[in-house]
Amino acid sequence: MAASGRQGPGAAVPEASAGAPKAGETAAARLKERIYATITITAVVVALSETAHPEHLESALTVAVTALGSGWPPSSRTSSRTGR
């Protein structure tokens, strides 16, 4: 039979690509990364406060390298709102 050009009720909504994550999944993944980064930075700061004689410069460099390595701050990553 030839198609009549009409579509069923299920065809009106396009299906998302199987490989593309949903918006909620992307937001959850970003939140998860931010939480992990925050916990990591907190652990580093606590560990530095427990040392006998922490040097200011050494402590600052340790926190900075840890933050940059963990992807913090989140604004340094590609933002979905700007399309970059």
VENNORNOR-V712100 format. One line per field, one symbol per residue. ss: DSSP state (@ for helix, = for strand, . for the rest). psi: psi as a letter, one per 40 degrees, with the letter a starting at -180 (. if undefined). burial: + if it has 9 or more other ideal C-beta (glycine too) atoms within 8 Angstrom, else -. A space follows every 10 residues. Layout:
BEGIN
ss->???
psi->???
burial->???
END
This chain:
BEGIN
ss->........@@ @@........ ..@@@@@@@@ @@@@@@@@@@ @@@@@@@@@. .....@@@@@ @@@@@@@@@. ...@@@.... ....
psi->iiheeiiidd edhiiiideh iidddddddd dddddddddd ddddddddde idghhddddd ddddddddde ehideeihhd dee.
burial->---------- ---------- -----+--++ --++-+++-+ +--++--+-- ---+----+- -++--++--+ ++-+------ ----
END
